[in-house]
Amino acid sequence: MRTTGAGNGRGLSRRGMLGLVSAGGGAALLSVVVATRPAHSATRVAAATAPTGGRPADFLYLSILAGQITGKQGWPRYVPADFSVPAHALVQVEIRCFDTGPAAVPAGYEKVQGTVGGVMTVLPGPDPAATARGRAVSALSAKGVAHTLTMAGLGLNVPVPPLSTVRFTFRTGAPGSVPWECMASCGTGTSGWSGPMAEAGWMQGTMAVVG
């Protein structure tokens, strides 16, 4: 079991609060076209059909590994931590969470923000069948979050439940580098903000937006 704790002043001042914004347009959540997943890696795969707007979506696959898998107790990890996506594109994301326990998040980070339609699809288990259908949600309970994928620069926040698969779609912007981080206190120490929370390549990384 990893050590968790409520977000405290130290953690919040280091990270800063995300300016949560509502996803505009009211567009419906795009269905995910399932492709063959490479284990624990990101990939860009053209969709079989074009989403609204006429441009095929790209795909990004991420995994959240528990400390038992990483070999460092209390050190969960996003794999990969650094990845690339195309600029000005719709990207469909699948996150498989192998971590078993929840962690405290600051108020607001249990809500889905910045995705198409302002929702995500949640499926039970980290490796569901390709035909499995999940439920679309706009928020989790404050005690039901294991990790988040948070990009303050894009107004994106996606909470991830323990032992689950989460799917969502978001739109990228101009080329550049966008840092991301987990806003759940899922690390070590009495506060839960030490260890992997402060180590690049674990619960923080960079999304390269490529033109």
C-alpha positions as CSV (number, residue, x, y, z in Angstrom):
1,M,0.0,0.0,0.0
2,R,1.3,3.4,-0.8
3,T,1.3,6.2,1.7
4,T,-1.3,8.9,1.0
5,G,-2.2,12.1,2.6
6,A,-4.3,15.2,2.2
7,G,-2.9,17.9,-0.1
8,N,-1.2,20.4,2.1
9,G,0.2,23.9,1.7
10,R,3.6,22.5,0.6
11,G,2.2,20.4,-2.2
12,L,-0.2,23.0,-3.4
13,S,2.3,25.8,-3.4
14,R,4.7,23.7,-5.4
15,R,2.2,22.7,-8.0
16,G,-0.2,25.6,-8.0
17,M,-3.9,25.3,-8.5
18,L,-5.4,24.5,-11.9
19,G,-7.7,27.1,-13.3
20,L,-10.5,24.7,-14.0
21,V,-12.6,25.6,-17.0
22,S,-15.6,24.0,-18.6
23,A,-15.2,22.3,-21.9
24,G,-17.1,24.3,-24.6
25,G,-19.2,23.4,-27.5
26,G,-21.3,20.7,-25.9
27,A,-20.0,18.1,-28.3
28,A,-20.7,14.5,-27.5
29,L,-17.9,12.3,-26.3
30,L,-16.3,10.6,-29.3
31,S,-16.3,6.8,-29.2
32,V,-13.0,5.1,-29.1
33,V,-11.9,3.1,-32.0
34,V,-10.0,0.2,-30.5
35,A,-6.6,-0.5,-31.9
36,T,-3.9,-3.0,-30.9
37,R,-2.3,-1.6,-27.7
38,P,1.5,-1.7,-27.3
39,A,2.3,-2.6,-23.7
40,H,3.0,0.5,-21.5
41,S,3.7,2.8,-24.4
42,A,2.2,5.7,-26.3
43,T,1.3,5.5,-30.0
44,R,-0.4,7.5,-32.7
45,V,-2.9,5.5,-34.8
46,A,-5.3,6.9,-37.4
47,A,-8.9,6.3,-36.6
48,A,-11.0,4.1,-38.9
49,T,-13.5,6.9,-39.3
50,A,-13.2,10.7,-39.0
51,P,-14.8,12.4,-36.0
52,T,-16.9,15.6,-36.2
53,G,-14.8,18.1,-38.2
54,G,-13.6,15.6,-40.7
55,R,-10.1,15.0,-39.3
56,P,-9.1,11.5,-38.1
57,A,-8.4,11.3,-34.3
58,D,-5.0,10.2,-32.9
59,F,-4.6,7.8,-30.1
60,L,-2.6,7.9,-26.9
61,Y,-2.2,4.9,-24.5
62,L,-0.9,5.4,-21.0
63,S,-0.6,3.1,-18.0
64,I,-0.4,3.9,-14.3
65,L,1.7,1.2,-12.6
66,A,1.6,0.5,-8.9
67,G,4.6,0.3,-6.6
68,Q,4.5,-3.4,-6.7
69,I,5.0,-3.3,-10.4
70,T,7.6,-0.5,-10.5
71,G,9.6,-2.3,-7.7
72,K,9.6,0.8,-5.4
73,Q,7.1,0.6,-2.7
74,G,4.9,3.7,-2.6
75,W,6.1,4.8,-6.0
76,P,3.4,4.6,-8.7
77,R,4.3,5.7,-12.1
78,Y,2.8,6.9,-15.4
79,V,4.2,5.0,-18.4
80,P,5.3,6.7,-20.6
81,A,5.8,9.9,-18.7
82,D,6.9,11.8,-21.8
83,F,4.9,11.5,-25.0
84,S,4.0,13.4,-28.1
85,V,0.7,14.3,-29.8
86,P,0.0,16.2,-33.0
87,A,-0.9,19.9,-32.9
88,H,-4.4,21.2,-33.5
89,A,-5.8,17.7,-33.3
90,L,-8.4,15.6,-31.5
91,V,-6.6,13.0,-29.5
92,Q,-8.3,10.0,-28.0
93,V,-6.7,8.8,-24.8
94,E,-6.9,5.5,-22.9
95,I,-5.4,5.3,-19.4
96,R,-5.1,1.9,-17.7
97,C,-4.7,2.2,-13.9
98,F,-3.2,-0.8,-12.1
99,D,-3.0,1.0,-8.8
100,T,-5.4,-0.3,-6.1
101,G,-5.9,2.5,-3.7
102,P,-7.4,6.1,-3.6
103,A,-5.5,9.2,-2.7
104,A,-6.6,12.6,-1.5
105,V,-7.0,15.4,-4.1
106,P,-7.5,19.1,-3.6
107,A,-11.1,20.3,-4.1
108,G,-12.0,20.5,-7.8
109,Y,-9.6,17.9,-9.0
110,E,-12.2,15.1,-8.8
111,K,-14.0,16.8,-11.7
112,V,-13.4,16.2,-15.4
113,Q,-12.3,19.4,-17.2
114,G,-11.1,20.2,-20.7
115,T,-12.3,17.0,-22.5
116,V,-14.7,16.8,-25.4
117,G,-18.1,17.1,-23.8
118,G,-16.6,17.6,-20.3
119,V,-16.8,13.8,-19.7
120,M,-14.8,10.7,-19.6
121,T,-15.7,7.0,-19.9
122,V,-14.8,4.7,-17.0
123,L,-14.6,0.9,-17.3
124,P,-13.9,-1.5,-14.5
125,G,-10.5,-3.1,-14.5
126,P,-7.2,-1.9,-16.1
127,D,-7.5,-4.1,-19.2
128,P,-11.1,-4.5,-20.3
129,A,-12.3,-6.4,-23.3
130,A,-12.3,-4.4,-26.5
131,T,-16.1,-4.6,-26.7
132,A,-16.6,-3.5,-23.1
133,R,-18.9,-0.5,-22.6
134,G,-18.3,2.0,-19.8
135,R,-20.2,4.8,-18.2
136,A,-19.7,8.5,-19.1
137,V,-19.1,10.6,-16.0
138,S,-18.2,14.2,-15.4
139,A,-16.8,13.8,-11.9
140,L,-15.7,11.1,-9.3
141,S,-16.3,11.2,-5.6
142,A,-13.5,13.0,-3.7
143,K,-12.6,9.6,-2.1
144,G,-12.7,7.7,-5.4
145,V,-9.6,9.1,-7.1
146,A,-6.3,7.3,-7.4
147,H,-4.5,9.7,-9.7
148,T,-5.2,12.6,-12.1
149,L,-3.8,13.6,-15.5
150,T,-3.6,17.4,-15.1
151,M,-2.3,19.9,-17.7
152,A,-2.9,23.4,-16.3
153,G,-1.7,24.9,-19.6
154,L,-4.7,23.3,-21.4
155,G,-7.2,23.5,-18.6
156,L,-7.3,19.6,-18.7
157,N,-8.0,17.6,-15.6
158,V,-9.0,13.9,-15.7
159,P,-9.4,12.0,-12.4
160,V,-8.6,8.3,-12.6
161,P,-10.2,5.7,-10.2
162,P,-8.3,2.7,-8.8
163,L,-8.1,-0.4,-11.0
164,S,-9.9,1.1,-13.9
165,T,-9.6,2.1,-17.6
166,V,-10.5,5.7,-18.4
167,R,-11.1,7.0,-22.0
168,F,-11.6,10.5,-23.1
169,T,-10.9,12.9,-26.0
170,F,-9.3,16.3,-26.0
171,R,-8.1,18.9,-28.5
172,T,-4.5,19.9,-28.7
173,G,-3.3,23.4,-29.4
174,A,-0.2,24.9,-31.0
175,P,3.1,23.2,-31.2
176,G,5.2,23.3,-28.0
177,S,5.8,21.5,-24.7
178,V,3.0,21.1,-22.1
179,P,3.9,19.8,-18.6
180,W,1.5,17.5,-16.9
181,E,1.3,16.2,-13.3
182,C,-0.8,14.1,-11.0
183,M,-2.6,16.2,-8.4
184,A,-3.5,13.2,-6.1
185,S,-1.2,12.9,-3.1
186,C,-0.2,9.4,-4.2
187,G,3.5,9.5,-3.2
188,T,5.5,8.9,-0.1
189,G,6.0,10.8,3.2
190,T,3.4,11.9,5.7
191,S,1.7,14.2,3.2
192,G,1.9,11.9,0.2
193,W,3.7,14.6,-1.9
194,S,7.2,13.1,-1.7
195,G,9.0,10.4,-3.7
196,P,7.4,9.9,-7.1
197,M,5.5,13.2,-6.9
198,A,8.8,15.2,-6.9
199,E,10.7,13.0,-9.4
200,A,10.5,13.7,-13.1
201,G,9.4,10.7,-15.1
202,W,7.2,9.3,-12.4
203,M,4.0,11.3,-11.6
204,Q,5.0,14.2,-13.8
205,G,6.2,14.6,-17.3
206,T,5.9,16.5,-20.6
207,M,3.6,16.3,-23.5
208,A,5.3,17.4,-26.8
209,V,2.8,18.9,-29.2
210,V,4.2,18.4,-32.6
211,G,3.3,20.5,-35.6
